[in-house]
Amino acid sequence: MESASEMVAFPLLTTPIESNYRACTIPFRFPSDNPRKPTPTELAWIDLFLNSIPSFKKRAETDAVDDAPARAEKFAQRYSGILEDLKKDPESHGGPPDAILLCRLREQVLKELGFKDIFKKVKDEENAKAISLFENVVDLSDAIEDEGKRLENLVRGIFAGNIFDLGSAQLAEVFSKDGMSFLASCQNLAPRPWVIDDLDAFKLKWSKKSWKKAVIFVDNSGADIILGILPFARELLRRGTQVVLAANDLPSINDITYPELIEIISKLKDNEGKLKGVDTSNLFIANSGNDLPVIDLSRVSQEIAYLASDADLVIMEGMGRGIETNLYAQFKCDSLKIGMVKHPEVAQFLGGRLYDCVFKYNEVL
């Protein structure tokens, strides 16, 4: 079911939206490129999406719909056919393609074939696993007395959690083989300095200032939201910041949805409604209106637009929302783009390593 209400532009984008906001970070083509001929970047990204089809097909085969294996096969054929069409003619299927269109077409094919949430089973399993680890992760964080070191530990937790991403073909494969250890992932992050590394500037700001309201556009289920984002959000709450977590309206890959997030928070709260001893009366869960693993901030729900209007910190988390889209988005307030680089094409564009980290902090004076 699509969101019933009309979509609006995110109010904290620097205006005017028409002139300087482009959701996609990586330019797939330039005005001088031949519109009938795919660019090398378009071809590389089409191949990236082609390579992800087997892992999507595998998930779809186990979905709770009639004839799931046959429908999954149809999905693989139909979506690969669309991608091959785009290689021949970039203007077919509503192109030329970019990260948003390639994701949108994949979701459309899944929906047309009756699939609603092919990652539901793995999301539920990972959420249950992460919920059982939440207290331990928070206790380890709380035990760090030095504020700067505690912040860095929480940031590392966001990166470690963000590894759980079944939209990346390589990670989906690793994941199905061994699962992921959260604490080992924290220790095995790429060494600093990361490909974009504003952590020291953010630490300095953190030591001097508490934001009154932070809006966090969240990413994946499991370790990402529960062991990465929620301990960080809890720390913000403890410092007196109101926190709004904006989650997807509809399922896409293993991204957390708004109803799932409400359920997770209710499971993590104690009898007094606290998150491991921290009051949650200033914690709000919002529906972003989005249904993709990437986000175009010129189209968000009225709910998140209203809740964000007086925020003084915006956080775009995850590769889809904070790197592949919105890395260069400019806001009227302080902003943070934080995520792990999980596609070689993104690493190449940024001039970094695969599994490098992006921590981009922009302060608005």
C-alpha angles and dihedrals in degrees: 000000000000122000108275097211125079118265121239138189117273103260097220095061110111106258146269090053095193095060107044114015120092114165098208114076100198115062107227092190143001130227090257093059119105105259092214095051125070116237121232089252092052091050092049092051094044087054090049090056091043089055091054094056097087093056091047091047090051091053092046092053090064096044120122097251129107114271091006095169093051092046090047089054090050090050091053092048096043097045094044088049090054091049091049089050090054090053089057097039118013090195094061119102094023094306165160085129128237132166092277096050093047090053093043093053091050092052091047093054092048092049093046089055092052099257114141106172116357093177095052096108096049091043091054091048093048093045091053091049093048094046088057090054098043098093093048093050091049092047091053090050095046090052091065104093099186106087096212093049091047090052091050090049090052091048091050087051090057091053093045091050091047090063088077094089121138091184089077109080094211093048093045088057095047089046096052089050103047111357113225133279109219098204093045089050090053090055096043099055119131108277119256139288087068122202088269110017120174094146095117092053090048091048090054091050091046091055092053105035144040115204115226095219133011126192114202120193099207130209132195135018123243121026092003098064099024104040099023112034102025097056088049092047090048090054090052090050090050089055092054099260120140108231127207116190111201114201134178121280094217134026119272123167107317094322115138115252128215095253091046092051092051089052093048094050091049089053093049096048119092125227091280091053092252128140101229093321096323120115112243100194087109094050116101129184115208137186108236092199089234126132102181137073087244125052137219106205092201085076117047134137120277087237095062091040090056095044093046098047094096099033120125097195128048120189121193106194130195135025095280099050102027106032113018089040128024100010088128097031111131122219135195089235139038113302140192127199110193130172148115123262106239104163123069088221091060092045090052093049092051094041092238141111129278107267090021117143132243119208107167116176123185119186120202112210 
